[in-house]
Amino acid sequence: MITSWKIFLQDFVRLWRTPQVWVILIGLMITPALYSWVNISGFWDPYGNTEHLKVAVVNEDEGASSEMTGHLDVGGQMIDKLHENDKLGWQFMDREEAEDAVKKGDVFASVIVPKDFSADFVSLFKGTYSQPTLEYHVNEKLNAIAPKITDTGASTLDTTISSTFNEQVADSVATELKNSGGDFSQKITRTAGKTADSFSETADTVANSRSQLADVHSTIDEARPTIAQARDSLGTVQQTVDDAQAALNQVNSLTAEVQREVTSFSDDATAAYVEGTTAVADGTASANATVGSVSGKLRGALNRVNAASAGAAGIVGEADRAINQLDELASSPALPPQVSQQIKDQVGDLRERNAQNRAVLGDLDALNGDTNDTIDSLNKTTGMLDKMAAQTRDDSHALRDNVAEGLPKLNAALADVTATAGKLSASLESQKALVGQTDGLLGGVDEQLSQAQKVVERFSVDLDGIEEGLRASRSDVLALSNTANNNSILQSVKGLNTDEVSSFLASPAEMESHAVFPVKHYGSGMSSLFINLTLWIGAFMLLIIFRAEVDPQGRKNLTITKAYLARFLLLSFFAIAQALIVSIGNLAIGVEHANALAYVGTAVIVGLCYLSITYSLVSTFGHVGRGIAVVFAFIQIPGASGLYPIEMTPDFFRAVHPFLPFTYGIDAMRETVGGFYGNHYARDIAALIGMAAVAYLIGTLMRRGLSNVNMLVNDELRKGGLVINEQVHLIGSRYRFTDLLYALNDREAYQQSLEDKWSMARKNYSQLMKITVAVGLVLIVALGIYSRINPGEKAIIFGLACLVTLIAVGVICSLEYIKQSIAHDNRLADLSDEEIQEHLEHQREHPNRYLLEDLEEDSAPAQGADTKEMPAVDDADTGKGE
């Protein structure tokens, strides 16, 4: 500490003894403060000068009238009020002038009142409402803030217009109410009487409805057993239909058997005819026997047909009885009309089909008669065979003709019987399905009647409550009528102040503002941001003017910690002076403050903290650190909520907000301006001092490790010949103790180890450098294209672009560091034994101390450093110094 103070005093005395430097130092202390003073003065009260913001106003409103409002001219009333309003620079002109003025930039915005503006308001009372609309045009190119102010002015116009319209309507209503106060009591009395009578009548109607609902409930109770009986009857009908279908199946079987017998008879008759015609003379007796046999078989077939016909007649009779039962069911009053009509329609179809069946049975009976005649003829023919032998051939022909004619008729009749039976069976099947549907329908009707019964019960309870409510409302209306007849209330209505009423309804509520920690002027509110920027810029300027390195010449055993503290003390003197000048100047300008001493003291603390951070960056990273300090400055302006609340900024700045020094520096200064609350001030100062302490430790600990990197950057910048570089003082011997011993004992082996160690890096250096630059550029371009496609993600993309840039720079610096390391190892290989002995002696004397040295050979350009290629290990050079 004593050594650091001595160095500080020596440096300060050197400055004091050089008057030529005073001008620069004074400017160094005042120039940053000018930034704060000028901006605070310029932004002292910008919103108090809004009357200079010109806004064009065009009134084309033609006015309108209605019974409610009378004549209404909203546009004219607005113009009259704007003449009294000086919040903005209102310029009154026509439409063409306003449009031209906005485009030229003579005015920032224009408001046009269309000709039907008042008519749109009046349309509310005519049942054809149309939204009144103002035309607002703004030139956003002129300024970023002005449109926001003119937008507020346009919103004020909208509020003013609405208030004016409400006020006029309210005035008309209040006047009408005042003029009608004399008849108010009589109207209320008449209306109350009518209303009470209406309530009474309605209550009686509700009571009658409850009685009717009770009847409906009883009817439902009676209908449900009837439906149950109908469903039982349907079960009987279903069984009858099944029996009829079984009978029809038997008729079909008998008819089929008869047809087979007829076919057999036809075959037999044909055979007999053939045999009789060939041997008529000799076969009379045999023919008689055959005729007798045929007659017997025909008689048997006829008997079977008669039996089938009788069965079919029974079935038809059963069908008639089933149809009559269905007809009786359809006429039952217990069935719904819709179901009854469906059953009647089906009964009609059944009657028609049964009539057809009866006609078929009639045809069958006629066929039986024909068959009987045929049998009789056969019998007669048998008796006359002996007498009419000569006529046998003719009679055989007649027999053949009779058979040919009779049998097809019989077959046709039997086919008709089969078809009729099939139709009747299909009809019975459909009737069976209809009976099933009817049963399901009756079941659904029974369920619906059950639900209806429950609804009737609930509705009856509701009607009971409604009746009670109506009778209570009748009593309330009569009570209100008596209250309304109070003369004091009527006198209040007659004495209404229409102006006060209309004013109240136009603006029924007012907001009363109370400032918490009030700050009167905008400049005072912005001073916290400006003073923080001033102190950051001031610290940065100090490290531009002053060298970060302490001159070690003439100072033995000077450690990095002592040198760092000594230079920090010198810079702190000027940082404190900058803070005092800018803070006292702000107070002189008129910046508000809760406590002047706290305001100045906080500025000093903030200035020293910013100096610690900036000095750590520059001392550790050299020119790269200065660049980081600049990046920090423009990231902290939006990221520390200096202008806008951090909640209004993109995600990237909200994420970095807690880690920025400005966040706590600005908040601490705001506490001294607007007022202190709780431990906010202490918390902000503690966070800021913590950041400064961490930066101080990084500066002292990383300084010795990154000295070679700084020297590398300086060497590269020196090659351009345009950048001023500060000589980097290396810390102690530049070579490791083990490397010195290795090179001293076996130089050739050390040279070979270097070749093995750096061969891969030497071969791929140029390729890796090109790949890094190319990939970095491609990623940045891709991020730029993506930001154009997704504008809402610009903050995140910006952060990613910064990250890519830092990674690329880090890779490039690492490659350059490897390159310089190769050159560094080559220089060790080129040292003579005496030089290596000197370095070993230095290491033995100060094994654990990091001393600043000013060795010329340390700052000399490295072998091979003037090119972008890796320095090679020259075998011819390995013998130097030997």
ABEGO torsion letter per residue (X at the ends): XAAAAAAAAAAAAAAAABAAAAAAAAAAAAAAAAAAAAAAAAAABAAAAAAABBBBBBBABAEBBBAAAEBBBAAAAAAAAAAABAABBBBBBBAAAAAAAAAAGABABBBBBBAAAAAAAAAAAAGBBBBBBBBBBBBAAABAAAAAAAAAAAAAAAAAAAAAAAAAAAAAAAAAAAAAAAAAAAAAAAAAAAAAAAAAAAAAAAAAAAAAAAAAAAAAAAAAAAAAAAAAAAAAAAAAAAAAAAAAAAAAAAAAAAAAAAAAAAAAAAAAAAAAAABAAAAAAAAAAAAAAAAAAAAAAAAAAAAAAAAAAAAAAAAAAAAAAAAAAAABAABBAAAAAAAAAAAAAAAAAAAAAAAAAAAAAAAAAAAAAAAAAAAAAAAAAAAAAAAAAAAAAAAAAAAAAAAAAAAAAAAAAAAAAAAAAAAAAAAAAAAAAAAAAAAAAAAAAAAAAAAAAAAAAAAAAAAAAAAAAAAAAAAAAAAAABAAAAAAAAABBAAAAAAAAABABBBBBBBBGBBABAAAAAAAAAAAAAAAAAAAAAAAABBABBBABGBBGBBAAAAAAAAAAAAAAAAAAAAAAAAAAAAAAGBBBABAAAAAAAAAAAAAAAAAAAAAAAAAAEAAAAAAAAAAAAAAAAAAGAABBAAABBAAAAAAAAABAAAAAAAAAAAAAAEBBEAAAAAAAAAAAAAAAAAAAAAAAAAAAAAAAAAAAAAAAAAAGABBBBBBBBBEBABBAAAAAAAAABAAAAAAAAAAAAAAAAAAAAAAAAAAAAAAAAAAAAAAAAAAABAAAAAAAAAAAAAAAAAAAAAAAAAAAAAAAAAAAAAAAABBAAAAAAAAAAAAABAABBBBBBBAAAABBBBGAABABBBBBBAAAAABGX
